[in-house]
Amino acid sequence: MTFFKFALKYNKFFIKGDKVNILEIKNLTLKKEDKILLNNINMEIWDGYVHAIVGPNGAGKSTLANTIIGLSGYKDISGDILFKSQSIKNLSIDERARLGITLAFQEPARFEGLPVDDFILAGSKEKKSEIIDEALLKVGLDPLKYRSRAVDKTLSGGERKRIELASIYAMKPQLVFLDEPDSGVDIDSVKYIFDLISEFKKLGITVILVTHSPEVLKHSDHAFLLCAGKLICKGEVNKLFEYFTGKCAPCNHIGKPEKENGV
């Protein structure tokens, strides 16, 4: 039996052309206190690719990520979220995590006093010492210097972000959101973060970069542009670079700049 026939028979994935959708967002709308934060969004996320979600502050990028992973306060939705063709909209965040969906927050969480060793192995299926060393080296941190440290305020923002990414590498998820991965980190940290994105792709892990940075966008294969909670356009990365030059994509958003002199 071919993979295509197998997938159709068991409905594991939705296949379009030579792409396999690991995640599908269908008519997703999120309301909070009668305010629409996500407005009828439809997206297809290809398995094994690096995608980017770009847009201005307040566009709904992080809100979309939080909704997909199932954070509390982001569940008053209509529409559906399909992971490997199965609806997950009624699953808890823990249940979604067990399916292989995770998120690295823009501001990494502090677990005061928790040793780096325990933090990295928390989501790993295998609890081996070698996994800690490998994960730390992948993000450019010396295991001898960091394994005995605690995940707390003694670590810089860049160190905490790299350690969080090391924990995700040890976890080997199927789908990972990286929310503003280059935010608040130094040049050295950015280099290792970009290297890890490439490593995730080599491992077949699907990556979604939530960003407003053109440098981060360069490391993706496909991109989506959000504005005011709506999906404005999607396509090849080069297509969306105009957004970073200050050119708006055609839309009917209330904040659309007025034409000057009737032009």
Secondary structure as UniProt FT lines:
FT   HELIX           3..10
FT   STRAND          14..16
FT   TURN            17..18
FT   STRAND          19..32
FT   TURN            33..34
FT   STRAND          35..46
FT   TURN            47..48
FT   STRAND          50..54
FT   TURN            57..58
FT   HELIX           61..69
FT   TURN            72..73
FT   STRAND          77..83
FT   TURN            84..85
FT   STRAND          86..87
FT   TURN            89..90
FT   HELIX           93..99
FT   STRAND          101..104
FT   TURN            112..113
FT   HELIX           116..121
FT   TURN            122..123
FT   HELIX           129..138
FT   TURN            139..140
FT   HELIX           143..146
FT   TURN            147..148
FT   TURN            153..154
FT   HELIX           157..171
FT   STRAND          175..179
FT   TURN            181..184
FT   HELIX           187..202
FT   TURN            203..204
FT   STRAND          206..211
FT   HELIX           214..217
FT   TURN            218..219
FT   STRAND          222..227
FT   TURN            228..229
FT   STRAND          230..235
FT   HELIX           237..240
FT   HELIX           241..245
FT   TURN            254..255
FT   HELIX           260..262
//
